[in-house]
Amino acid sequence: MSHTRIIPLLLAATALSAEVVHDKASQTWTLRSAGVEYALALKDGAVTLAYFGPTGSAPWKPASGRPAAPRYDLAGRADGRSLAADAFELTGHEVHSLRAGVDELLLLFRHRRLPLALEARYAAWGDTGVITRRVALTNLGTQPVRVESLASLSWSLPPGGYELTYLHGGWGRERQLATEKLGAGQRVFENRRGRSTSGYSPWFCLRNETTGVRYIAQLAWSGNWEMLFERYADSMPLHDQDLRAELGLRFDFGGPLGLEPGRTFDFPRVAFSASMGDLDDASNNLHRYQRTYVFPRIASNDPPLVQFNSWYPFPGKLSVTDLKRCADVAAELGAEVFVLDAGWFNKKDWSRELGDWQVDGTAFPRGLQELSEYVRKKGMKFGIWVEIENLGVESNTFTQHPEWCLSYEGKPIQTSARYHLNFALPEVRQWARAVIDRLVRDYGIEWVKIDYNIDIGEQFDPPGAGRSGDVLYRHITAYYGWLDDVRAAHPKLIVENCSSGGLRFDAGILEHTHTTWLSDVVRPLPSLQLGYGCTVEFAPQACNHWMVGDKDNGEVDNSRPPGWWDFLFRVPMNGQLGISSRVFDWTPALKQRAAENVALYKQIRSTISAGDAFHLAPQPDHDNPAGWMAIQYSVPDGARSVLLAYRLAEGQPTQTFKLRALRRDASYRVKRDGMAQSGRSGAELMDTGLPVELPAEWRATVFELDAGPSF
């Protein structure tokens, strides 16, 4: 028995506790991580899901009133036959360590009727409370096999009433939380637009109202996907029935995958956890896994840098003189990187000329080196924007190489003013790599913002004689590999992911980039909802947003009081902070206030990026935020914590927040907006709470807490 493919790992090993235990007598395998268990058992020749949930909770029981039915965590169909666990014979199993504190279980199967081999890899990740699963299917026969479906995650969860929480929203309205009670029938979510989070996120949390257990899961995939929850009404009450939950890849056209003889197909990884706590407790398990094992680390963006970006004051219309004026003020405010956004390369229309990555000679008569050198002399890193997967309809690159693009019915697919490159082609990856290499070499860029402004859909010409169903899959996996190659070649280059805001913002792309732009909507009021939702799904260090101003063109009302200016800056502090505003129009008083807020962010950013996130008030409405919003960040050992609190429309002058995850017996030094306050005990802060008073609506405040000696 040989197996060589191992889940790719990105970070250095850390000695943390996780294990896989094989009990030969009971023929069970149990994965454990930080109080979460996932147990599989060999029963009647099939591998069943025996238990998933918090360690020490009541074992799963069969639905009442009917014979015990096996619960599987494998579901799908191929050539009209089932791919459930009882359709496979277990041919081998191994337990081994991937790194210190990370154990993996490998189960090997052979289909009983089809020429298919299946690998299922489960891993327990340190002290995160997260288990992952990844399956691979191999065609051992001499003819293609039509794989209609095979979910990365497939659970049969125990009886009880179920409440589903999910995230939805299109452009500018990303990641709105919704919770609903599941009834009879199917509740189906699907993405067919080509971008993983254009509509919904491949993420969910289920709460069993009977047992109190929450189950949370996230698919690491940047393309099309499907998610469903199912219980059918029959003679038994719904709460006495198991709940079926599935999450996985959607093939092109919503049809089958054509699996060729000898080919192995790797399905996307899914990460999941369980908790008896609230949504934040479950989400923070995934956040710890993301921080420790998913996000690639780069010293130059740790802690997260403060950026200035040129887009909102100059959307596509640039001049070196204006940009130097921005750089002067950005450096004065404390920005650490200056990013030149779209428009630096255009002759007539930057969007229609994507792919011709030559400097606009009118905007930069002495070349782009003039600006890059100026920025560095100001003590900032220099960055640049590209949209590397697309070509403009008037680009020379498309005219010369239309065959490089994804096509349908023999023609390159055009969406708006763009064609979509196919990174599955080696020549495309080579060309794109040469673009980045040249930008690094010629302009010394240390930050690249890679945008992706196209919904490519799910209909594509086949790559060969027949329709394979995996054209988009081949592109995305090749793009992942290209990103890894770029980072390996330029280890100091910070890679920012962007997609019309946050429309391709998922755990898959975050394995290969360092930070992500969370939304193109930057007005302060809707940004409250946007930042809240992002920090539910992702660890905050990946959530990048900016202070732009009162208007989308970067104007700030200089006549408004300083408390409003503070609010503008503190809304995007819930992650990685940037500025994209008409800073050259700011008054000295506004500049001073801005510099003070940037300095305050630098004091708290390490705690935000390393901390668990606790949402102490409901998510504000996108259009009409009211009441209060508060997010607390606490490092895992409770030594440091930060609270950002916001008084919104109709909010009462004072609100008390019970803090989370502190040391009960510690005395905390407290600062508010950088000024020392009286100390408080951890027990008092958690049990009685921290009263927060703000004098008017649309005000914000920042508390820093540092643990002193225990009582």
N, C-alpha and C positions, 0 to 999 in steps of 0.2 A: 504494500500500500504506500503510494507516494503522493505527496502534495507539497507544492512549492509556493502557491500564492498565499500571501499573508496580508492582512489589512495594513495599508500604508500608515505609518506613524510619523508624526511631524515634530514632536517635541522631545526634549531630553528626559531620560527616565527619572522618576521620583518614587521613592519607596513609600507606597501607600497600600492600604489593605483592601484586597479583593481576592476572591478564591472561587474555584470550581471544584466541587466535591463529588466524586463518583462512588456511589454505594453499590457494590457488586451484588450484595444479597438481595436488595430491593429493586435492583436494576433502575436506579434513579441517578440523575445528575442535577446538582443544585448550584446555581451561580449566586454568589452573595457579594454585595457592595453596600457598605454604609447603611445597614439596616434594611436593605431591600433584597428580596429573594426571587429567583426565577427557577422553578423546578420542572424538570422533564422526566418522564418515566416511560420505560418500555413495557407496554401492556398489550397482550394478545397480538404480538408481532408488530405493533405500531408505536411510534413515539408520541406520547400525549403530553399536553400541558397540564401538569398536576397542580401547580400553584404559581401565582404571581402576586406579590404585594409586600407589605411591610413584614419584616421578620417578627415572628411571635404572634401574628394575627391568627384568627380562627382558620383552619384549613378549609379548602373549598369543598362544598357538598354538591351532590347532584340536584337538579331541579326537582321540587317536590311533586309527588304524585305520578312519577313515570320512572321507568328503568334508567339506571345511570348510563348516560351516553358519553362516549369519549370526547374530550376537549382537545382539539388539535391547534397547532399554531402554524399550519401550512395549508394553503388553499390556492387553487388555480385549476386550469384545464389546458390540455394539449391534445391535438387531434381528436377532440371530442371526449377525451377521457379525463378522469379526475386526477389532480395533482395533490390531493389531500394526503395526509400522513399515512393513512392505511393503504394507499396505492403504492407505497414504497417499502422495500425491505432494507433494514439497517445492515450495512455491510462492514462498518468499522467506526471506531470513535477514538479520539485522542484528547487529552487535556495537556496543555502546555502553557508556559509563561511567555507573553509577548514582550514584557519588560517588567521591571520591579513593580509589584503591586497590581499588575494587569494580567489576568488569566483568561485563556480562551478555551472553549469547548468546540471541537470539530466533530460533526456527525456526517458520515458518508452513507448515501443511500443509492439504491438501484430500483428503478421503476419495475413493477411486476409484469407489465404488459407492453410498455414502450421502451425503445432503446435509449433511455435517458438515465444519466447519473446526476445526482444532486449533492452538493456540499452545503451544509448549513453551519455557519460560524457564529458562535455566541461569545461575547466577551464581557467581563465584569471589570469596570474601570475605577480602580483605586477606591478612594473614599467619597466618590461623587454620588453614589446611589443609582448609577446609570448602568444599564445593560444595553448592548447593541447586538443586532442580528444582521447578517448578510448572507444571501444565498446565491449560488452559482449553479447553472444548469448546463450539462454537456450532452450533445447528441452523439451517441455511440454507434449509430446506425449508418446506413449507406444512402438514405434519402432524407430530404429536409423534414423537420417536424414543425407543425404549426402550433406555437405556444400562444394560446388565446389570452391567458392571464397567469400571473404568479405574483402575489402580493409580497412586498418586503416584510410587512407586518400583517399577521392574521391571527386574531384572538377569538376564543369563545370564552367570554367573561361570565362569572357566576350570576345567579339571579339577583334581582333587586330593581328598584326604580333607578333610572339613570338620567343624569344631567350632563349635557354636552356643552363645553366651552370651545369656541373656535375664533379665528381671526379673519376678517374680511375687509375689502376696500380696494378700489382701483386707484388711478393716478391721483395723487394729492390727498387721498383719504385712506392711506394704508393702515393696516393693523388696528381696526376697530374691534374691540372685544364684543362677543355676543354669547349669551348663555340661554339654553332652552332645554326643556324636558323632552326626552325621546319617547315617542309614542309607538304605535304599531306601524309595521312596514319598513321601508328603507328611507334613510336620510343620506343622500348622495351629494358629494362635492367633487367637482372635477375641474381640471385646468386643461384647456385645449388651445390656449393662445400662444404657447411656446415659451412663455416666461413663467417661472415657478410661482411667483406671488402676485401675478396680475389678476386680482379678483379675490383669491383666498390664499392662505398660507398652508403648506403641507405640515400642519401641526394641530394637535387637539389635546384636550384634557377631559376625561370622563370622571364623574363622581358617582359612585354607587351609594344611593341614598340610604340603603339598608345597612351596609357595613361601614360607611363613611370613608372608604378608600378612594383615593384619586389615582387614576392611571393617565400618564402623560406621554406623548410620543411626538417625534419630529423626524421627517424624512430628509435625508441629505441628497437632494436632487434639484437641479436647476432648470428642468424642462417640464413636460406635461406629466400629470399624475392624477390619481383617482383615490377617493376616500369614501368609505361607506360604513353605515351603522344600521343593523337590521334585526328586527324581531317581528314575527308575523302573529297576528291575532289568531288564536285557535281556541280549543276548549279550556285552556289554562289561562289564568290572569297573566298579564305581561310581566309583572314583577316576580313571577315564579319561573320565568324562562331565562335561559342564557342570552347574552347579547353578543352578536357577531360584530367585530370591528376589523376593518381592513384599510391598509394604506400602502400604495405602491405606484410604480411606474405605469404610465399610459403609453402604448405604442402608437406609431403614426397611424392616422386615419381612425384611431380607436379600434383598430383591427388586430390581427395576430402578429407575432414575431415569427419570421421564417428562420428557424434555427438550422443552419447548414450542417452536413455531416462533419464530425470532428470539431465543431466549434463549441467553445464555452462562453456563456453569456453571464456576466456578473450584474446582478441586480443592485440597485442603490441600497446603501446602509440605512438602517433605521435605529434611532436611539430612543430608549424609553425608561421610565422610572415610575415609582409609586410612592404615595405618602398618605398618612392619616391627617395631615395638616391642611392648610388652605392652598389656594392656587399658587401663591408665592413660594410656599415650601416645595411644592412639586416643581415649579419652574426653576427654582434655584439649584435643584439637582442637575437639571440640564445645563444651567449656566456654568456650574463648576466643571462639568465635563467639557463644555465648549472652551472655557478658559485654559484648562490644563492640557487637553488632548486634541482639540480641533483647531483652534486659531493658531496659525503660524506666528511664532514670536519674532520680533525684530527689535533690537536694542534702541534703534533710532526713533522708534515711536512708542517707547515704554518709559515713562507714562505718555499718554496720548498728546501729541503736539497740538498747539493752537495754530490754526491756519488762517491765512487770508486768501480768499478766492475772488477772481476778477469778474465772475459771471453777472451778478445782479446789478452792479453799477454800469457794466458795459456788456450787455448780452450780445456777443458776436460782433461788436463794433469797437475795435481797439485802436489805441495809438500808444507808442512807447512813452510819450510825454505824460499822458494820463496815468499810465501804469507806474511810472516812477513816482508820481505824486502819491499814488496809493501805497507804494512800497515805503515811502518816507513815513507816512502815518502808521502803517501796519507795524513797522519796527518800533516806533515810539510807543505803541499800545502794548507791545510784548508778544506779537505774533512770531512764530518760530519757523514757519514755512509759508512761502508765497506761491500759490498755484495759479498758473495762467490757464484759464478755461477756454471753451470753444471759440473759434474765430481767428486764431492766430495764424492759420494757414490759408485762409480763403482768398480768392481773387475777386469773386462776385458774390457767391452765396455759400457760406461754410457748410451748410447742411447738404447741398447738392454736389459738393466737391469733396466729400469725405473720401479718404484714401490717398489723396495727393498731398502727402504730408511735407509740403514745402512752405517755408515762411512767407507770409504776405509782405511783399517788399514795400507796399505803401505804408502799412502800419509800423513796419520795422525796417526803415531804409538802410540801417547798418547791421541788419541781421538780428537774430534773437540773442546772440551772445551779449549784446549790449545790455539787455534787460537782465539776463541771468547773472552776469557779473555784477551789475548794480545791486541786485537783490542779495547776493552773497556778501558784498561789502557792507550791507546793512545788518549782517549777522543772521540772516535767514537762509534756510534751504530753498531751492528752487524746484517747482513742480510744473507739470504740464498735463493737459487733457488730450485724450485720444478716444476715438470710437472704433476700435480695432477690428471688430467682427463685421462691420458694414462698409459698403462703398456707396458714394453718392452717384446719382443717375448721370451726372455730368463729369464724373471723374475720369481722368486719363487711365487710371488703373482698371476701371471697369471696361472701358473701351478696348483696352489691350487684352484683358483676361475675363471675359464674361463666363467662361467655363469654370472659373473658380467659385461660382455662386451656387447656392441651393436653387433647385429648379422644380417646376411643376408643369406637366404636359409639354415638356421640351423647352420651356422658357424660364429664364431667371425670375425668381419671385421678387416682385417689386411691392414694397409697402411704403406709402408716402413717397419720399424722394430717395429711398434707399434700396439697395440690394444686399443680400445676406451672404457673406463668405462662408465657405464650408471648410472648417478647420480639420476635418478628417483627411483632407488632401495635404500631403507633405509639403508641396510647393507653397500652399497658403501659409502654413505655419512658418516656413522658412522666410517668406516675405515679411510676415508680421514681426517675427523676431528681429529681422534686419532693421525694421522701423524703430523698435525700442532701443536696440543697440546704438543706432545712430543718434537718437535723442539723448541717451546717456553720455555718449562720447562727445558730441558736439556742444551740448548745452549744460552738461553736468547735472542733469536732473536727479533729484533724490526722492521724488514723489511722482507717481504717475496715476492719474485719475482715468480709469477705463470705463467709459459709458457704453450703454447698449439700449438704443432707442427704437426698438422694433418688436412688434408682436408677430412672429414668423408663422404661428399657427401649428398645424400638424399634418399637412398634406404636402408630400414631396415625391419627386420622381425616384424610382428605385436606383440604387447604385450599380446594379448589374442587370441580369436577364429577368429577374422577378422582383416583386415588391417585398422588401425585407421587414418593413415596420420599424426599423431602428435608425433611420437616417439622422434624425435629430439627436438620438442617443450617441451616435458615432461622433457627431460634431461636438457635443457637450463634453464627452469624456476626453476627446482630443484637446479641447480648449482648456480643460483642467490641467492636462499634461503640459500644455504650452505655458500656462501660468507658472507651473512648477519650474519649468526650464528657465523662464525669465528670472524668477527669484533666485535660482541657483547661480545663474550667470552674474547677477547683480545683487549680491546679498545685502547691500545697504539701501536698496531701492524700496520705498514704501509703496505698496500697491493698494489703491482705493477702488472698490467695486461700486458701480453706479448703474442704474437702469431706469431712466426716466424717473428718477427718484428711487423708490424702493420696490420696483416691480420684478426684480430678480435678486432677491435678498433671502437666502436660504442657507441651511447648514452645509450644503454641498459646496457652494461657491466660497463660503467662509473657510473651508479647508485650504484654500489656495490664495486668499487675499488677506489684507491686514485690517481694513476698516471698510465701512459701507455707508454711503450717502442714503439717508433714510426716507427723504421725501423732497420733491421739488416745491412743495408748498412750505413757505418759510415765514408767513405772517405769524405773529406770536400767539394769537388765540387758538387757531387750529393746531399749531405746533405742540400745544399741551397734550392733546389726544395722541398725536403722532409719536412723541417721545415716550409717553406712557405705554402705548402698545408695543413699541419696539423693545422696551426694557422688560416686558413680560416674556416675549419670545426669545430674546437674545441677551447675553451678558452685555452690560452697557458699553464696554470698551469698543464694541463693534458698531455702535450707533452714532453716526457722524451727522451733525446738523449745525446750522449757523445762525448768528444774529445778522439780520438783513436790515430791519428797520420797520417803519410804519407802513411802507409801501413796497411792492415787489421790485421797484427799480432802485432800492437801496436808500431811499430818502428817510431821514429821521427828523421828526418834528422837534426842532431845537427849543421850541417854546414850552414844551411839556416839562413837568417837574422831574427832578432827578430820580424819584422813586419809580417813575415809569421807565426811565432808561435802565435802571437796575432790572426791572421785570424783563425788558427786551433781552438782556444778556443772560439772565438766569434761566429762562425757559430752555435754551439749548445746552445748558450745562449738564443735562442728564445723560452724558455719554462723552463723545469727543467734540469739543467746541471749535467753531470756526466763525469768521466774520466775512461778510460779503456785502459791503455797504459803501455809500458815497462818503468815505471818511474824510476826503479833502474838503467837504462842505461843513464838517462838524465844528462847533464852537469850542474854545478852550475848555469850557466847563464840561461839555460832553466828552471830549477826549480824556479829560482827567477821570471822569466817572468810568469810562470804558477801560482805561488802564487799571483802575482799581478792581474792576470786575474780572479782568483777565488775570491779575495777580491773585485774586481770591480763588479763581478756578484752578490755578496752578497749585494752590495749597490743598485742594480737595480731590484733584483728579486721580491721585494714586489710590485713594480709598474707593472712589467711584469705580475705577477700572478693575480693582481687585475684590470688590465687595459683592455680597448678595444684595439683591434689590427687594425691597418691601414697599408695596403700594398701599399707603395708609388711608387712602380715600378712594372712592370709585373713579373710574376713568371719565374725564370730562367729555362732554359732547363736542363733536368736531366743530359745529357751527355756532353753538351757544353755550360755551363752558360756564358753569355756575358753581357756586359753593366754594369749596377748597380742593386743591390737589396737593398731595404730599408724597414724596418718594424718599425712603431712607436707604442708605447703603451702609452695610456693616461687614467688615472683614471677617472671615470665618471664625477667628478666635475671639472676636468681640473687643479687640483692643482699640479699634478706631471705628468711628461711625460718622456719617454725614446725613443731615436732613435738609432737603430742599422743600420749602413750603410756599404755596401760592394762594393768595386770596383772589377769588374770581368774582364774577357778577353775583350780586345778592349774597355774597359770603358774609357771615357774621364777623365782627371785628376780632374776636378771639376764638381760637379752636385749639383743643387739646388733643395731642396725638400720643398714643401709647406706643413706645418704641419697641423694636424687636431685636433679638439676637445679641443682647449685651451681657456683660458679666454681672450677675446679680449682686455679688459681694464687692464690686469695685466702686471706687469713687471716680467720677468722670469730670475732668476739666472741660468746661463748656465755653465755646466762643460763638458769638452771633455776629455774622457779617465781619468777621475778623477781630471783633472786640471781645475781651474776656468777660464772662458772666460768672455768676456764683456756681460752684460745683454741685453735682447731684449724684446720688447713688444709682447704680444700675437698676436695683429693685424699684426705686421710686420712678425712674424714667419708664420702666416697663409696666408697672402696676398702676400708678397714678397718672403718669403721662407727662408730657412736656407742653405746657401752655404756650401758644404762639399768638402774638397780637400783631396785627398789621393795620395801619391807620386808615387805609382806603382800599377800594377794589383795585385790581390789577397791580398788586404789589407782591414782592417775593422776598424771602429771607433765607439765609444759609446758616445752619448750625453745624459746628464741628465738635465732636466729642472724642476725648482721649482718656483711656483708662489709666488711673493712677493706682496706688497701692490698694489692696483689698482691706476691708474692715476687719 
